[in-house]
């Protein structure tokens, strides 16, 4: 009887180990699959003016003649920045950028975690090919899912239809590395100690500020006040 129990226990243990192993394998396979870009998010940007601001060198989306410039200081390795991107940016674009009231500019930093610098380097290389917004979208959709290592970053570029050789050379040579490090240090010195930070009308607001909130004011309320001050509303 004892032998039967021992055999049953052995089979039970083997069965549990097998199931757990299969689950682990499935998780690993899934986690290594690249996430696709957010088509809905990119659709919001599709017909909007975009470029690089001549004065600041920052990529922008929206009318260059808009009454208000809003700058988002972000780190592509930062979970809170991903949260802002998902929960705030779509409404910001549809209600303010698309109508031509606000121009959105992004200041990319690299000081949160191990994904920060390679992410910033990669998106800078994407900007060289006018794929900044598409590549940024891909990185936020893959944050915490796929590591921002060379293999994955090049794969993302390939999936977007970029010139992979040019991208790889840019990344491997560290074409933008020193500029990113210097820019991050400069931002820290003038008071950006956390991401995301939103700058509206020259005033900065740290953290994930909700889009619509009366008190303390959300992004919508802050933009409305800035637009009223500028004479737009």
C-alpha positions in Angstrom: 0.0 0.0 0.0 2.8 2.3 0.9 4.5 1.6 -2.4 1.4 2.5 -4.3 1.1 5.8 -2.3 4.7 6.6 -3.1 4.2 5.8 -6.8 1.1 8.0 -6.8 3.0 10.8 -5.1 5.8 10.5 -7.7 3.4 10.7 -10.6 1.6 13.6 -9.0 4.8 15.5 -8.6 5.9 14.8 -12.1 2.5 15.9 -13.4 2.6 19.2 -11.5 6.1 19.9 -12.6 5.2 19.2 -16.3 2.2 21.6 -16.1 4.2 24.3 -14.4 7.0 23.8 -17.1 4.4 24.2 -19.9 3.0 27.3 -18.3 6.5 28.8 -18.0 7.3 28.0 -21.6 4.1 29.6 -22.8 4.7 32.7 -20.8 8.3 33.0 -22.1 7.1 32.5 -25.7 4.4 35.1 -25.3 6.6 37.6 -23.6 9.1 37.4 -26.4 6.6 38.2 -29.1 6.9 41.8 -30.2 3.8 43.8 -29.5 2.4 45.6 -32.5 2.1 49.4 -32.6 -1.1 50.9 -31.5 -3.0 51.5 -34.7 -5.6 53.6 -33.0 -3.0 55.9 -31.4 -1.1 56.3 -34.7 -4.3 57.0 -36.6 -4.7 60.1 -34.4 -1.3 61.3 -35.7 -1.6 60.3 -39.3 -2.6 63.6 -40.9 -1.0 66.0 -38.4 2.0 68.2 -39.2 5.2 66.8 -37.7 8.8 67.8 -37.7 11.7 68.9 -35.5 11.6 72.3 -33.8 14.4 74.4 -35.1 15.0 76.2 -31.8 14.9 73.2 -29.4 15.6 70.3 -31.6 12.6 68.5 -30.2 10.3 66.3 -32.4 6.8 67.8 -32.5 3.3 66.9 -33.7 0.7 69.6 -34.5 0.5 73.0 -36.1 3.9 74.9 -35.7 1.8 78.1 -35.4 -0.4 76.8 -32.6 -1.0 79.2 -29.7 0.5 76.9 -27.1 3.5 74.5 -27.0 3.2 71.6 -24.6 6.4 69.8 -23.8 6.3 66.3 -22.3 9.6 65.2 -20.6 9.6 61.4 -20.8 11.7 58.4 -20.5 10.9 55.4 -22.7 11.8 53.0 -19.9 9.5 54.7 -17.4 6.2 52.9 -16.6 4.5 56.2 -15.6 5.4 57.6 -19.0 3.7 54.6 -20.6 0.7 55.3 -18.4 0.6 59.0 -19.5 1.0 57.9 -23.2 -2.0 55.5 -22.9 -4.4 57.4 -20.6 -3.8 61.0 -21.4 -2.2 61.5 -24.8 -5.1 60.3 -27.0 -7.5 62.9 -25.6 -4.8 65.5 -25.6 -4.2 64.9 -29.3 -7.9 64.7 -30.4 -9.1 67.7 -28.4 -6.2 70.1 -28.6 -3.5 69.0 -31.1 -5.7 68.0 -34.0 -7.8 71.2 -33.9 -4.5 73.2 -34.1 -4.7 74.7 -30.6 -1.6 73.0 -29.2 1.6 71.7 -30.5 3.0 68.7 -28.7 6.7 68.4 -28.3 8.6 65.5 -26.6 11.9 65.8 -24.7 13.3 62.3 -24.3 15.4 61.6 -21.2 17.4 58.6 -20.1 17.7 58.1 -16.4 15.1 55.8 -15.0 16.3 52.2 -15.7 18.3 49.9 -18.0 15.8 50.4 -20.8 16.1 54.2 -20.8 19.3 54.8 -22.7 18.9 52.1 -25.5 15.3 53.2 -25.9 16.3 56.9 -26.3 19.1 56.0 -28.7 16.8 53.9 -30.8 14.1 56.5 -31.1 16.7 59.1 -32.0 17.9 56.8 -34.8 14.2 56.4 -35.9 13.9 60.2 -35.9 16.7 60.3 -38.5 14.4 58.4 -40.8 11.2 60.3 -39.9 9.9 57.3 -38.0 10.0 58.9 -34.6 6.3 58.7 -33.7 5.8 55.2 -35.0 8.9 53.9 -33.2 8.0 55.7 -30.0 4.6 54.0 -30.2 6.2 50.6 -30.7 8.5 51.1 -27.7 5.7 52.1 -25.3 3.7 49.0 -26.5 6.7 46.7 -25.8 7.8 48.3 -22.6 7.9 45.6 -19.9 7.2 42.9 -22.5 10.3 42.8 -24.6 13.8 44.0 -23.5 15.2 47.0 -25.3 18.2 45.1 -26.5 19.9 45.4 -29.9 18.1 42.4 -31.4 14.6 43.6 -30.4 15.3 47.3 -31.3 16.4 46.3 -34.8 13.4 44.0 -35.2 11.1 46.8 -34.3 12.8 49.0 -37.0 12.4 46.2 -39.5 8.7 45.7 -38.7 8.1 49.4 -39.3 9.7 49.2 -42.7 12.7 51.3 -41.8 16.1 51.1 -43.5 17.5 48.5 -41.1 21.1 48.9 -42.2 21.1 52.6 -41.5 19.3 52.1 -38.2 21.7 49.4 -37.1 24.7 51.6 -38.0 23.2 54.6 -36.1 22.6 52.5 -33.0 25.8 50.5 -33.1 28.0 53.6 -33.5 26.1 55.4 -30.6 25.5 58.3 -33.0 23.1 60.1 -30.5 24.4 58.7 -27.2 26.4 61.7 -25.9 23.7 64.1 -27.0 21.1 62.1 -25.0 23.3 61.9 -21.9 24.0 65.6 -22.1 20.3 66.5 -22.7 19.3 64.3 -19.7 21.9 66.0 -17.5 20.8 69.5 -18.6 17.1 68.6 -17.9 18.0 67.4 -14.4 19.9 70.6 -13.8 17.0 72.8 -14.7 14.6 70.8 -12.4 13.3 67.7 -14.2 13.9 65.1 -11.6 11.1 62.7 -12.6 9.1 61.6 -15.6 6.7 62.2 -17.0 6.7 66.0 -16.5 4.4 68.2 -18.5 5.3 71.8 -19.4 2.5 74.1 -20.3 3.0 77.8 -20.8 6.5 77.5 -19.2 5.1 75.9 -16.0 6.0 72.3 -15.2 3.7 69.7 -13.7 5.4 66.4 -12.5 3.8 63.0 -12.7 0.9 61.5 -14.5 -1.5 64.5 -14.5 -5.0 63.2 -15.5 -6.5 64.6 -18.6 -9.7 66.0 -17.1 -9.8 66.9 -13.4 -11.1 70.0 -11.7 -9.0 70.1 -8.6 -6.1 70.0 -8.8 -6.5 70.9 -12.4 -5.9 68.2 -15.1 -4.2 68.7 -18.5 -7.5 69.9 -20.1 -8.0 72.6 -17.4 -4.3 73.7 -17.6 -4.5 73.9 -21.4 -7.8 75.8 -21.3 -6.3 78.3 -18.9 -3.1 78.8 -20.9 -5.2 79.2 -24.1 -7.4 81.8 -22.5 -4.4 83.6 -21.3 -3.0 83.6 -24.9 -6.3 84.9 -26.2 -7.2 81.7 -28.0 -10.3 80.9 -26.0 
